Amino acid sequence: MSDGIDVKALLDDQISSEKVPPRPFEEDSVREDSARDIGLSAPDGSTILLDDSFVSRDWITVVIAIALAILWFSIFELSMLDYLSVDGQVVPGLGVTVFTVALFAGVFISLGKRTRIDRVTVSLLVAVLLMALVPAVFSNPYLRVLNCVLLLGASILEIFLLADMLHSAWDRLSALFESIRLFISSLLHSNTKPLRALNALGTKGNSGAKSGALGVLAGVLIALVVLAVVLPLLSSADAVFGSFFNGFAQWLEQLNPWESLWHIIRVLLLAPFIFALLYNVSKHRRLENADNPLLGSLPHARNITLSTALIVLDIVYLLFVAVQLQFLFGGAEASSMSGGYAAYAREGFFQLVAVAAINLLALLATLVMADAKDTKGMRVMRVLSLVLLFCTVIILVSACMRMLLYISVFGFSLLRALTLLGMVFIAICLVAAGIKVFRPKFVFFRVFLVSGLVLWICFNFCNIDARIAEYNVEGFLNGTIEQIDVDYLGSLSPGAIPALENLAEQDPQRRELAESYIHLYESRADSVCRRWQSWNLSYAMVK
C-alpha cells in the first residue's frame, strides 16, 4: 500500500543512525580526557596521548623493571661507605657502565619498532655510552661525580628523543627542560599498572586460558617472594628439613632472612618507578602540530632600553679592557706594579671567567628580546653587541693568561684544568654568539650542546690526572716550578704513577714519599677490582 508504513525502511534508518561515527571534535575530546587522566601533557598545553591498555607484552616491561631495580641496588648501595673506604670514591666504576647499558637495552626493548633511529639519536647515544664508560676507565673521584650528573641529563634527553616524545627540536634549550619535565611526570604515573593487572586477572576467572596462565604465573611470583623469606627460617630451625636440600640448604642458611626481606622490599619500591618510565615511554602517542617549545619566547623589550643597557656595560668593560691591556699585556714591568706576575695572576681569574659567562648570557638574552622589526634599532644593537663581545673576548683572554701564568709558577691541578676547559667552552660559545649577532636564526644551543659534550668527553679520555702529574714533575725537575706537592699527586688516581716513579728515580729527597703513594695505589688495586661493580681499568693496570 502506498500510504502504509514501510517497516523495512524504518529499520534501515535506525541501523544507519546507530552506525553514525562520532564527530571529530567528540573523538578528540575523549582522547584528551583519557590522556588527562593519565597525567602526561605537552609543555605547550596540548596532550601527549597514551595507549592506556595493559597487554601481555607489558609483563616483559615489568620483568625488565625488576631486573633493573635489582641491578641498581647491587651497584649503588644506599650507603656509599663501601666505596669511600676503598679509594675515596663516591661513584662505582664498571657498575655505572653496566647499568647505563642495561637501562638503554630496556628502553629499546620497551619501544620496539617505535624507536626513533636517526643521526641525532645515534650520535647522542654514542656520547652517553662514552660518558658511561668514564668511571670504568678512570678513577678521579671528582670527575666521576660531575660526569654522573652530566650523564643523567644526557640520558634523560636521549630516552625521550628515542621515544620521539619531545615537541621541541633537539637543538633547542627547551628540549632539555621538556625532557626533564617528562622524566619526572613519567616516574609518577602508571606505577600501579602491574598491580591492577594482577587484580584484573583474579576477577576475570572466565576470561580463558590466557588469563588463567597469567594468574598462575602471578601466584608463582608471589609464592617465590614469600619462600625467599620463609625457607631460610625453616632451614635454620630444623636440621632434618635442611638436609633434604643439601647444598641448597647450606646456601639458604647463610642468608639472613631479614636482610633478604629488606632487599626484596627496596627492589619492590624502586621497580614501579622504573616500570612507569618504560611503560609511559612505550605507550605514548604524540599529537601533531604541537611544536611549541617548553620555554616560551622571552618578552620583547624596546630596542632603546636594551641599547641603553648595552652602552652602560660597554663603557665599564672598555675601561676594564684598557687596564688589562696596560698591566697584563704590558709585560713584566707593568705587572710588577701589582706585586709581580705570580701575585697578579693569582687574583681574579675565577671572577673574570664568571664575568665572561655572565656577559655571554646577557648578550644572548639581548639578541632574543630585541625587536627585529625596528631596523635602525637593530643596527645600533648589533654594533653595541659586537663591542660587548669584543670586551668579553679580552676579559676571557686576560683570565686565560692569568691562569697559564699561575700554572707556570705553581703547577697544574684538576681545578685549574677544569677552569681552562671552561674558558675554551666559553670561547666557542662566544664565537657562536658572534654568528648569531649577524644571523638571528642561527641555533646557538646546538653549538652549546655539541661542543659541551665533545669537550667533556675529550677532557675525560685524555687521562687528565696523568697529564697533571706529568706536567708538575717535569716542571719541578726542570726547575720551572719551584715546589711540588707530592701529597696532591698521591690523591689523584693511578694515572699519576708514571710521574711519581719518574720523581722517585730522579729526586732522592722525595723518593720515599713518592714510593709510598705508589705502594698505596697498588694496595688499593686489589680492593677496587675485587667486586665487578667497582672494577676500574686504571687500578686493574696497576696489579
Salt bridges, closest charged atoms under 4 A:
ASP12 OD2 - LYS8 NZ 3.38
GLU26 OE2 - ARG23 NH2 2.77
GLU27 OE2 - ARG31 NH2 3.15
ASP33 OD1 - ARG36 NH1 2.81
ASP52 OD1 - LYS193 NZ 2.94
ASP58 OD2 - LYS283 NZ 3.12
GLU77 OE1 - ARG266 NH2 3.93
ASP118 OD2 - ARG116 NE 2.59
ASP164 OD1 - ARG116 NH1 3.94
ASP164 OD1 - ARG286 NH2 3.74
ASP171 OD1 - ARG172 NH1 2.81
ASP171 OD2 - ARG446 NH2 2.48
GLU178 OE2 - HIS167 ND1 3.24
GLU259 OE2 - HIS263 NE2 3.44
GLU470 OE1 - ARG467 NH2 3.35
ASP507 OD2 - ARG510 NH1 2.90
GLU522 OE1 - HIS519 ND1 3.42
ASP526 OD1 - LYS543 NZ 4.00
